Amino acid sequence: MALREDFESTGNWLFRWRSYLPLIVIAILLAAMPYYKYPGHSENLDHLWEVVCLIISFFGLAIRIFTIGYTPKGTSGRNTKRQVADTLNTTGIYSIVRNPLYLGNFFMGLGIAMFPYLWWLILIYILSFWLYYERIIFAEEAYLRDKFGSEYLNWADSTPVIFPRFTKYRKANLPFSWRNVLKREYNGFFAVICVMFFFETIGEFFAEGKFDFDFGWIVLVGIGFIIWLTLRTLKKYTTLLNVKGR
């Protein structure tokens, strides 16, 4: 098999199973947790570091929210069986970067990878993310190039793959839809909170030799669960979050 076809085949396989990448990251984090330590051996600095990590992950979620809020139906989906793109998104955030959802995913995972305060773990995460998504992006772009031809090539020539070029921003064609965001992103929101709470608890065990459930995290998990359950119920049993054309 020629290298291009091999990259595309591997990318399509990774695209299909991309939802399981977080499980790999979590497994690596679990293996690293015995090395967990408080930043500066200070519990107060540890709490500050947790906030920083949470902000970075939520920054990634915010990128996804900004993307999903403006995209039409049939694009930027969570499909896994095959590539799907009814139209080519070239406005809004897609006018400054070609893969904003993956950029958002990177920061969501980065905040979690930073949590144990181990510099080598962050490097492993960055390298793994790049190698994993490089093939996926290659396969996606091969599909888009075949489907949209010169329209895709012209857009790709002026739009970076992953590092945004803010001077190229063009207003999105559609208005922002919070209902579309709430319908599609509630799982990611709650997953970030749960994963960080889990590793915070495990970290406390390795740092102090005992399980210590931080009250602030318990409150955050409780609020997150209520939001998650509410949105899941609305999505499953009502049409309140449905938006025509989204």
C-alpha positions in Angstrom: 0.0 0.0 0.0 1.3 3.4 -1.0 2.1 5.8 1.9 -0.7 8.2 1.1 -3.3 5.3 1.1 -1.8 3.9 4.3 -2.1 7.3 6.0 -5.7 7.7 4.8 -6.6 4.1 5.9 -5.0 4.5 9.3 -6.6 7.9 9.7 -10.1 6.6 8.9 -9.6 3.8 11.5 -8.5 6.3 14.1 -11.4 8.6 13.2 -13.8 5.8 13.9 -12.3 5.0 17.3 -11.3 8.6 18.2 -13.8 8.7 21.1 -11.6 6.2 22.9 -8.5 8.4 22.9 -9.5 9.9 26.3 -9.4 6.4 27.8 -5.8 6.0 26.7 -5.0 9.4 28.2 -6.7 8.3 31.5 -4.8 5.0 31.5 -1.5 6.9 31.2 -2.5 9.3 33.9 -3.4 6.5 36.3 0.1 4.9 35.7 1.6 8.3 36.5 -0.4 9.0 39.7 2.1 7.3 42.1 4.5 10.2 41.2 1.9 12.8 42.0 3.1 15.6 44.3 1.8 19.0 45.5 3.3 21.9 43.5 6.0 23.4 45.7 4.9 20.8 48.3 2.0 23.2 49.2 -1.6 22.3 49.5 -2.6 25.8 48.7 -0.6 25.9 45.5 -2.1 22.5 44.7 -5.6 24.1 44.9 -4.5 26.9 42.6 -3.0 24.5 40.2 -6.3 22.5 40.1 -8.1 25.8 39.2 -5.6 26.5 36.4 -6.0 23.0 35.0 -9.8 23.3 35.1 -9.7 26.7 33.3 -7.5 25.3 30.5 -9.8 22.3 30.0 -12.9 24.6 30.0 -11.1 26.9 27.5 -10.9 23.9 25.2 -14.6 23.3 25.8 -15.3 27.0 25.0 -13.6 26.5 21.7 -15.9 23.6 20.9 -18.9 25.6 22.1 -18.0 28.5 19.8 -17.6 26.1 16.9 -20.8 24.0 17.5 -22.9 27.1 18.1 -22.5 28.2 14.5 -22.3 25.0 12.5 -25.2 23.6 10.4 -26.5 20.1 10.5 -24.4 17.5 8.7 -21.0 19.0 9.7 -18.8 19.0 12.8 -20.6 15.9 14.1 -19.7 13.0 16.4 -20.2 10.4 13.6 -17.8 7.5 13.8 -18.6 5.1 11.1 -17.6 7.3 8.2 -16.6 10.8 7.2 -19.7 13.1 6.7 -19.8 16.7 5.4 -23.0 18.0 3.7 -21.4 21.4 3.3 -17.9 22.9 3.7 -17.6 25.2 6.7 -15.4 28.2 5.8 -16.8 31.0 7.9 -16.8 31.8 11.6 -14.1 30.0 13.5 -13.5 27.8 10.4 -12.2 31.0 8.6 -9.2 31.1 11.0 -8.5 27.4 11.6 -9.4 24.2 9.8 -9.8 22.0 12.8 -11.3 24.0 15.7 -12.9 21.0 17.3 -9.6 19.2 17.6 -8.0 22.3 18.9 -10.7 22.4 21.6 -10.1 18.7 22.3 -6.4 19.4 22.7 -6.9 22.0 25.4 -9.5 19.9 27.2 -7.1 17.0 27.4 -4.1 19.3 28.2 -5.8 20.6 31.4 -6.2 17.0 32.5 -2.7 15.9 31.5 -1.3 18.9 33.5 -3.2 17.9 36.7 -0.6 15.5 38.2 2.1 18.3 37.9 4.5 16.1 35.9 6.3 17.8 33.0 7.1 14.5 31.2 3.5 13.5 31.3 2.5 16.8 29.5 5.1 16.0 26.8 3.8 12.5 26.3 0.3 13.9 26.0 1.3 16.5 23.4 3.2 14.0 21.3 0.5 11.4 21.5 -2.2 13.9 20.6 -0.2 15.1 17.6 0.6 11.6 16.2 -3.0 10.5 16.7 -4.8 13.4 15.2 -2.3 13.9 12.4 -3.6 10.8 10.7 -7.2 11.6 11.4 -6.8 15.1 9.8 -5.0 13.6 6.8 -8.0 11.2 6.2 -10.6 14.0 6.7 -8.8 16.3 4.3 -8.5 13.6 1.7 -12.3 13.1 1.9 -13.0 16.9 1.8 -10.6 17.4 -1.1 -12.3 14.6 -3.1 -15.8 15.9 -2.3 -15.4 19.7 -2.6 -12.4 19.9 -5.0 -11.2 23.4 -5.7 -13.5 25.0 -3.1 -11.7 23.0 -0.4 -8.2 23.6 -1.8 -8.8 27.4 -2.0 -10.0 27.4 1.6 -7.2 25.2 2.8 -4.5 27.4 1.1 -5.4 30.3 3.3 -6.6 28.6 6.5 -4.1 27.0 9.0 -4.5 23.4 10.1 -4.5 23.9 13.9 -2.9 27.3 14.8 -5.5 30.0 14.2 -4.8 33.0 12.0 -7.1 35.6 13.6 -6.7 38.2 10.9 -8.6 35.9 8.5 -11.8 35.9 10.6 -15.1 36.1 8.6 -18.5 36.3 10.3 -20.4 33.0 10.5 -23.3 32.5 8.1 -25.6 31.2 10.8 -26.6 32.8 14.1 -25.2 31.3 17.3 -27.4 28.5 18.8 -27.2 27.8 22.5 -29.7 25.0 22.1 -27.5 23.2 19.6 -24.5 23.6 22.0 -26.5 22.3 25.1 -27.7 19.4 23.0 -24.3 18.3 21.9 -21.7 19.3 24.5 -23.1 18.4 27.9 -21.2 15.1 28.0 -17.9 16.8 27.5 -18.6 19.3 30.2 -19.5 16.8 32.8 -16.6 14.4 31.8 -14.0 17.1 32.5 -15.3 17.7 36.0 -15.6 13.9 36.8 -12.1 13.1 35.5 -10.5 15.9 37.4 -12.4 15.0 40.6 -11.3 11.4 40.2 -7.6 12.3 39.8 -7.8 14.9 42.5 -9.0 12.2 44.9 -6.3 9.7 43.7 -3.7 12.4 43.9 -4.6 13.1 47.5 -4.2 9.5 48.3 -0.7 9.3 46.9 0.3 12.6 48.4 -1.1 12.1 51.9 -1.7 8.3 52.1 -5.4 8.7 52.6 -8.6 9.5 50.6 -9.7 13.1 51.3 -12.8 14.3 49.4 -12.5 18.1 48.9 -15.8 19.9 49.6 -15.3 22.3 46.7 -14.9 19.4 44.2 -18.0 17.6 45.7 -20.1 20.7 45.1 -18.7 21.1 41.6 -19.5 17.5 40.7 -23.0 17.8 42.2 -23.7 20.9 40.1 -22.3 19.3 37.1 -24.4 16.2 37.5 -27.6 18.2 37.9 -26.8 20.1 34.7 -25.8 16.9 32.8 -29.0 15.0 34.0 -31.2 18.0 33.1 -29.8 18.3 29.6 -29.7 14.6 28.9 -33.4 14.4 29.9 -34.4 17.3 27.7 -32.5 15.8 24.8 -33.9 12.3 25.2 -37.6 13.1 26.1 -38.3 16.5 24.6 -37.7 18.5 21.4 -36.8 21.6 23.4 -33.1 21.5 22.3 -33.9 20.7 18.7 -33.0 23.5 16.2 -34.1 23.4 12.5 -31.1 23.0 10.3 -28.7 22.1 13.1 
